Amino acid sequence: MIFQQIRSATSIITYADKRFLIDPMLAPQGTYPAIPYTVSTGKGNPDCELPCQIEDLLNVDAVIVTHLHFDHFDETAAKLLPKHLPLFSQSAEDAEKLNESGFKDVRILDENGITFSGITLIKTPCDHGSSDAVTSFFYQEADLEKDACGVVFKTNGEKTFYLAGDTIFYQGVSNAICQYRPQVIAVNAAGAQFPLGHALIMNQYDVLVLMRKFPEIEVIATHVEGVSHATVTRSLLRDFARENQLTKLKIPNDGQTFSF
């Protein structure tokens, strides 16, 4: 498999010769305002430009949308993605919204797995701040969904890959690792908070615990930087990895590719 970091949570995964565009946020820098009630990089959202032309991202076999927050599927993606592309969504509710945007082939991920071109895609759970009463309150106030999902990729001849999605490190992530035994995991590790002090996704300490519990696994840190409410930078995470001997942690720059 090949993992290419694009920007923030957006990446391209080539798995069994099929290209999957993950969580496309395609707007130019500063298109959307900063997230309220938390830290801000002062650059709006996204807080940096794409490392490539948008056209380079449209030549894919399928799109996976783990949830419908703007930094995982934005208005620009809804407008520019070819409407015939298969889109995988976490729920019937999300699928209905994607259908309303004109997409003709929306498929719903399932905990029991669904098949695409010989690849099994298995939905896994996330805690995207949903267990936090304060975050849940602000989600409701802002009319934002609180659920997200991860995805396990399995097929013969490839390493099992786990896209953990927007989640803190919690028992659901441990359970997915124990059940599916992935050799490679991509974790969203910007340490984003909403509101201030309330974690939405992993930070450096979540990554540390995951890697100490499962030292045999290669880990990719994606969704680092790129959004206004990130608290973890690549330089911070690289220093932290060096100090804690996290030798199996990959921290790609935007546009960078790793093969496994």
Number of C-alpha atoms within 10 A of each C-alpha: 18 15 21 20 25 28 29 27 26 26 24 22 24 17 19 18 11 15 20 22 22 24 26 28 25 28 21 14 16 17 14 18 13 20 18 12 13 17 18 17 16 13 17 19 25 25 25 19 17 20 13 12 10 15 9 8 18 18 14 17 16 19 22 25 25 28 24 21 16 18 23 22 23 17 14 16 18 17 12 12 18 15 17 12 17 19 24 24 26 25 18 13 10 19 23 13 14 22 14 10 13 14 19 15 15 24 16 17 26 16 13 10 18 16 13 12 10 12 18 18 23 20 27 25 21 24 23 23 23 19 10 13 11 13 22 19 14 15 17 11 9 9 9 12 15 21 19 25 23 26 24 23 21 22 16 10 8 14 17 19 25 27 23 26 32 28 27 25 22 13 12 15 21 13 13 19 20 11 9 15 17 20 16 19 21 20 28 25 33 29 25 28 23 22 20 13 13 16 22 25 26 28 25 20 14 18 23 20 12 20 18 13 11 15 14 12 18 19 24 22 24 28 31 27 25 26 28 25 26 26 21 18 17 17 10 11 21 16 11 15 19 11 9 11 11 18 12 15 21 16 21 19 18 22 14 13 15 14 9 11
